[in-house]
Amino acid sequence: MNPHDEARLIAAARKGDGRAFAALVDAHQQAVRGFLRRFAGHWADADDIAQEAFVTAWRKLSRFEGRSSFRSWVSGIGFRIARDARRAHGRAQARDTDWLSEQDDAPVGAPLEDRIALARAMAALPEDQRAAVALCLGEGFSHSEAAEILNLPLGTVKSHVTRGRERLLAALETDA
């Protein structure tokens, strides 16, 4: 896209023309996604980040000063989103590792990697299932006690524990 066409589309998009902005996205999305795929390393994450970058660009289009091309500007937005996500992920993993290394009630001899994998598998369970598993398997509550705590029928708690245990075992087997 030549600079004149790009400037015309940006001006129209600033006035709320969604089709003009869509034309900008069509013209630049492959380049932005390609850059983010190489930077992020995971295609699905990169595509999500690219989408978020274009949404952010739409919201902040009035801030675009034209000192660079639109593609460069959106790529910069995507880079900052990806960098922030990477940092947040790193901080979360560090917190998980620190927390797990401080746990006194961890099974004797359980390697830190196994405890982290278990924590991730637990986090992936649906909320009610995770609560039932944590109460019954993690804390030793009976099914009846867990049903009372969670305000769920006894049969539901039993099902949650059974399904949750199965999902945890399956998740831990694939991480092994």
NULUMNU-375687 format. One record per residue (C-alpha): x, y, z; residue number from 1; residue in three letters; chain. Coordinates in nm, 2 decimals, padded with zeros to 4 digits. Example, Ala and Ser with C-alpha at 12.3 -4.5 7.8 and 13.67 -1.06 7.14 Angstrom:
// NULUMNU-375687
[[01.23, -00.45, 00.78], 1, Ala, A]
[[01.37, -00.11, 00.71], 2, Ser, A]
This chain:
// NULUMNU-375687
[[00.00, 00.00, 00.00], 1, Met, A]
[[00.14, 00.34, -00.09], 2, Asn, A]
[[00.17, 00.61, 00.17], 3, Pro, A]
[[-00.10, 00.83, 00.01], 4, His, A]
[[-00.36, 00.55, 00.02], 5, Asp, A]
[[-00.26, 00.46, 00.38], 6, Glu, A]
[[-00.29, 00.83, 00.49], 7, Ala, A]
[[-00.64, 00.85, 00.33], 8, Arg, A]
[[-00.75, 00.53, 00.50], 9, Leu, A]
[[-00.62, 00.64, 00.83], 10, Ile, A]
[[-00.80, 00.97, 00.80], 11, Ala, A]
[[-01.13, 00.79, 00.72], 12, Ala, A]
[[-01.07, 00.54, 01.00], 13, Ala, A]
[[-01.02, 00.83, 01.25], 14, Arg, A]
[[-01.36, 00.96, 01.15], 15, Lys, A]
[[-01.51, 00.62, 01.25], 16, Gly, A]
[[-01.50, 00.44, 00.91], 17, Asp, A]
[[-01.47, 00.08, 01.00], 18, Gly, A]
[[-01.43, -00.03, 00.64], 19, Arg, A]
[[-01.12, 00.20, 00.61], 20, Ala, A]
[[-00.97, 00.05, 00.92], 21, Phe, A]
[[-01.05, -00.30, 00.79], 22, Ala, A]
[[-00.86, -00.22, 00.47], 23, Ala, A]
[[-00.56, -00.12, 00.68], 24, Leu, A]
[[-00.58, -00.44, 00.87], 25, Val, A]
[[-00.61, -00.64, 00.55], 26, Asp, A]
[[-00.30, -00.46, 00.41], 27, Ala, A]
[[-00.08, -00.51, 00.71], 28, His, A]
[[-00.20, -00.81, 00.92], 29, Gln, A]
[[00.03, -01.06, 00.74], 30, Gln, A]
[[00.34, -00.86, 00.82], 31, Ala, A]
[[00.24, -00.79, 01.18], 32, Val, A]
[[00.14, -01.16, 01.24], 33, Arg, A]
[[00.46, -01.28, 01.07], 34, Gly, A]
[[00.68, -01.06, 01.30], 35, Phe, A]
[[00.49, -01.16, 01.61], 36, Leu, A]
[[00.50, -01.53, 01.52], 37, Arg, A]
[[00.88, -01.51, 01.50], 38, Arg, A]
[[00.90, -01.31, 01.82], 39, Phe, A]
[[00.65, -01.50, 02.03], 40, Ala, A]
[[00.74, -01.84, 01.90], 41, Gly, A]
[[00.39, -01.98, 01.92], 42, His, A]
[[00.16, -01.92, 01.63], 43, Trp, A]
[[-00.17, -01.91, 01.82], 44, Ala, A]
[[-00.03, -01.67, 02.08], 45, Asp, A]
[[00.11, -01.45, 01.80], 46, Ala, A]
[[-00.22, -01.44, 01.62], 47, Asp, A]
[[-00.40, -01.35, 01.94], 48, Asp, A]
[[-00.15, -01.08, 02.01], 49, Ile, A]
[[-00.18, -00.94, 01.65], 50, Ala, A]
[[-00.55, -00.92, 01.69], 51, Gln, A]
[[-00.51, -00.74, 02.02], 52, Glu, A]
[[-00.26, -00.50, 01.86], 53, Ala, A]
[[-00.51, -00.41, 01.59], 54, Phe, A]
[[-00.79, -00.36, 01.84], 55, Val, A]
[[-00.56, -00.14, 02.04], 56, Thr, A]
[[-00.46, 00.05, 01.73], 57, Ala, A]
[[-00.83, 00.11, 01.65], 58, Trp, A]
[[-00.89, 00.25, 02.00], 59, Arg, A]
[[-00.58, 00.46, 01.99], 60, Lys, A]
[[-00.58, 00.57, 01.63], 61, Leu, A]
[[-00.60, 00.93, 01.73], 62, Ser, A]
[[-00.26, 00.90, 01.88], 63, Arg, A]
[[-00.10, 00.78, 01.56], 64, Phe, A]
[[00.13, 01.07, 01.46], 65, Glu, A]
[[00.24, 00.94, 01.12], 66, Gly, A]
[[00.61, 00.95, 01.20], 67, Arg, A]
[[00.63, 00.58, 01.09], 68, Ser, A]
[[00.42, 00.36, 00.87], 69, Ser, A]
[[00.09, 00.23, 01.01], 70, Phe, A]
[[00.25, -00.12, 00.99], 71, Arg, A]
[[00.54, -00.02, 01.20], 72, Ser, A]
[[00.32, 00.15, 01.46], 73, Trp, A]
[[00.09, -00.16, 01.49], 74, Val, A]
[[00.40, -00.39, 01.50], 75, Ser, A]
[[00.53, -00.18, 01.79], 76, Gly, A]
[[00.20, -00.21, 01.97], 77, Ile, A]
[[00.21, -00.59, 01.92], 78, Gly, A]
[[00.57, -00.61, 02.04], 79, Phe, A]
[[00.48, -00.43, 02.36], 80, Arg, A]
[[00.18, -00.65, 02.42], 81, Ile, A]
[[00.39, -00.97, 02.36], 82, Ala, A]
[[00.68, -00.84, 02.57], 83, Arg, A]
[[00.44, -00.76, 02.86], 84, Asp, A]
[[00.27, -01.10, 02.82], 85, Ala, A]
[[00.61, -01.27, 02.83], 86, Arg, A]
[[00.71, -01.08, 03.14], 87, Arg, A]
[[00.38, -01.16, 03.31], 88, Ala, A]
[[00.42, -01.52, 03.23], 89, His, A]
[[00.77, -01.52, 03.37], 90, Gly, A]
[[00.66, -01.36, 03.69], 91, Arg, A]
[[00.37, -01.60, 03.73], 92, Ala, A]
[[00.61, -01.90, 03.68], 93, Gln, A]
[[00.85, -01.75, 03.93], 94, Ala, A]
[[00.57, -01.71, 04.18], 95, Arg, A]
[[00.46, -02.07, 04.12], 96, Asp, A]
[[00.81, -02.20, 04.17], 97, Thr, A]
[[00.87, -01.99, 04.48], 98, Asp, A]
[[00.54, -02.09, 04.63], 99, Trp, A]
[[00.58, -02.46, 04.56], 100, Leu, A]
[[00.94, -02.46, 04.69], 101, Ser, A]
[[00.81, -02.32, 05.02], 102, Glu, A]
[[00.54, -02.58, 05.07], 103, Gln, A]
[[00.60, -02.79, 05.38], 104, Asp, A]
[[00.33, -03.04, 05.31], 105, Asp, A]
[[00.46, -03.14, 04.97], 106, Ala, A]
[[00.50, -03.52, 04.93], 107, Pro, A]
[[00.85, -03.62, 05.04], 108, Val, A]
[[01.08, -03.65, 04.75], 109, Gly, A]
[[00.84, -03.50, 04.50], 110, Ala, A]
[[01.05, -03.32, 04.25], 111, Pro, A]
[[00.97, -02.95, 04.20], 112, Leu, A]
[[00.88, -03.01, 03.84], 113, Glu, A]
[[00.61, -03.26, 03.94], 114, Asp, A]
[[00.47, -03.02, 04.20], 115, Arg, A]
[[00.46, -02.74, 03.93], 116, Ile, A]
[[00.29, -02.98, 03.68], 117, Ala, A]
[[00.03, -03.08, 03.95], 118, Leu, A]
[[-00.04, -02.71, 04.03], 119, Ala, A]
[[-00.09, -02.64, 03.66], 120, Arg, A]
[[-00.31, -02.94, 03.61], 121, Ala, A]
[[-00.52, -02.83, 03.91], 122, Met, A]
[[-00.55, -02.48, 03.77], 123, Ala, A]
[[-00.69, -02.63, 03.45], 124, Ala, A]
[[-00.98, -02.80, 03.62], 125, Leu, A]
[[-01.32, -02.63, 03.62], 126, Pro, A]
[[-01.38, -02.43, 03.94], 127, Glu, A]
[[-01.62, -02.67, 04.12], 128, Asp, A]
[[-01.41, -02.98, 04.02], 129, Gln, A]
[[-01.09, -02.81, 04.14], 130, Arg, A]
[[-01.26, -02.72, 04.48], 131, Ala, A]
[[-01.39, -03.07, 04.53], 132, Ala, A]
[[-01.05, -03.23, 04.45], 133, Val, A]
[[-00.86, -02.98, 04.67], 134, Ala, A]
[[-01.10, -03.05, 04.96], 135, Leu, A]
[[-01.12, -03.43, 04.93], 136, Cys, A]
[[-00.78, -03.53, 04.79], 137, Leu, A]
[[-00.57, -03.24, 04.90], 138, Gly, A]
[[-00.70, -03.17, 05.25], 139, Glu, A]
[[-00.86, -03.50, 05.34], 140, Gly, A]
[[-01.22, -03.38, 05.38], 141, Phe, A]
[[-01.49, -03.65, 05.33], 142, Ser, A]
[[-01.72, -03.62, 05.04], 143, His, A]
[[-02.00, -03.53, 05.27], 144, Ser, A]
[[-01.80, -03.25, 05.43], 145, Glu, A]
[[-01.70, -03.12, 05.09], 146, Ala, A]
[[-02.06, -03.13, 04.98], 147, Ala, A]
[[-02.15, -02.92, 05.28], 148, Glu, A]
[[-01.87, -02.67, 05.23], 149, Ile, A]
[[-01.94, -02.63, 04.86], 150, Leu, A]
[[-02.32, -02.64, 04.90], 151, Asn, A]
[[-02.34, -02.91, 04.63], 152, Leu, A]
[[-02.52, -03.24, 04.63], 153, Pro, A]
[[-02.31, -03.54, 04.76], 154, Leu, A]
[[-02.33, -03.72, 04.42], 155, Gly, A]
[[-02.20, -03.41, 04.24], 156, Thr, A]
[[-01.90, -03.38, 04.47], 157, Val, A]
[[-01.82, -03.75, 04.42], 158, Lys, A]
[[-01.85, -03.71, 04.04], 159, Ser, A]
[[-01.63, -03.39, 04.06], 160, His, A]
[[-01.36, -03.58, 04.26], 161, Val, A]
[[-01.37, -03.88, 04.03], 162, Thr, A]
[[-01.35, -03.68, 03.71], 163, Arg, A]
[[-01.10, -03.44, 03.86], 164, Gly, A]
[[-00.87, -03.72, 03.96], 165, Arg, A]
[[-00.89, -03.87, 03.61], 166, Glu, A]
[[-00.81, -03.54, 03.45], 167, Arg, A]
[[-00.52, -03.48, 03.68], 168, Leu, A]
[[-00.38, -03.82, 03.61], 169, Leu, A]
[[-00.42, -03.77, 03.24], 170, Ala, A]
[[-00.25, -03.43, 03.25], 171, Ala, A]
[[00.04, -03.56, 03.46], 172, Leu, A]
[[00.09, -03.85, 03.23], 173, Glu, A]
[[00.12, -03.62, 02.93], 174, Thr, A]
[[00.37, -03.40, 03.11], 175, Asp, A]
[[00.59, -03.70, 03.21], 176, Ala, A]
